[in-house]
Amino acid sequence: MTEELKTKKRNLTLSLPYPLVRKAKEMAVREDRSLNDYVRAAIEEKIEHASGYAEARERQLARLEKGLALGTKGRAPAVRDDLHERS
């Protein structure tokens, strides 16, 4: 998909039950967002979740938090100055 298509917008008409619209407006106001932005974000979140993106992101963030074993058992095997000794 080109950058132009990613930023191009298209109007869409939806028919939603009144209570759903009212609740969505309330939620948008609480988040200091427009209803349009709130609905767009909700759709994007649903698509990301369905595509597995959200799950993969959470997995990778957890791995970053945990870190990887580098075989040093938590201690530095050498001092920086020793590694970069100048003659």
C-alpha positions in Angstrom: 0.0 0.0 0.0 1.4 3.4 -0.9 1.9 6.2 1.5 -0.8 8.2 -0.3 -3.4 5.5 0.2 -2.4 5.2 3.9 -3.2 8.8 4.5 -6.2 9.2 2.2 -9.5 9.3 3.9 -12.9 8.1 2.9 -16.3 9.0 4.4 -18.4 6.2 5.7 -22.0 6.3 6.8 -23.0 4.0 9.7 -26.3 3.1 11.2 -25.9 2.4 14.9 -28.4 2.0 17.7 -29.0 5.2 19.6 -27.7 3.8 23.0 -24.5 2.7 21.4 -23.9 6.2 19.8 -24.7 7.9 23.1 -22.3 5.6 25.0 -19.6 6.1 22.3 -20.0 9.9 22.6 -19.7 9.7 26.4 -16.5 7.6 26.1 -15.0 10.0 23.5 -15.6 13.0 25.8 -14.0 11.2 28.7 -10.9 10.6 26.6 -11.0 14.2 25.2 -11.4 12.9 21.6 -13.8 13.5 18.8 -16.4 10.8 18.1 -14.8 10.2 14.7 -11.3 9.7 16.3 -12.8 7.4 19.0 -14.6 5.2 16.5 -11.5 5.1 14.2 -9.3 4.0 17.1 -11.7 1.4 18.2 -11.8 -0.1 14.7 -8.0 0.0 14.4 -7.7 -1.8 17.8 -10.1 -4.5 16.7 -8.2 -5.0 13.4 -4.8 -5.1 15.2 -6.1 -7.6 17.7 -7.6 -9.8 15.0 -4.4 -9.8 13.0 -2.4 -10.9 16.0 -0.4 -7.7 16.1 -1.3 -6.9 19.7 -0.4 -10.3 20.9 3.0 -10.3 19.1 3.7 -6.8 20.5 3.0 -7.9 24.0 5.1 -11.0 23.6 8.1 -9.0 22.4 7.7 -6.3 25.1 7.7 -9.1 27.7 10.9 -10.5 26.2 12.5 -7.1 26.3 11.5 -6.7 29.9 12.9 -10.1 30.9 16.1 -9.7 28.8 18.3 -12.4 27.3 20.9 -14.6 29.0 24.3 -13.6 27.7 26.1 -16.2 29.6 27.7 -13.8 32.1 25.4 -14.8 35.0 24.9 -11.1 35.9 28.6 -10.1 36.1 30.7 -8.2 33.7 33.5 -10.5 32.3 35.8 -7.6 31.7 36.3 -4.0 32.4 35.9 -1.5 29.6 39.3 0.0 30.1 40.9 -3.4 29.7 39.1 -4.1 26.5 40.1 -0.7 25.0 43.6 -0.5 26.4 45.7 2.0 24.4 49.4 1.6 23.8 
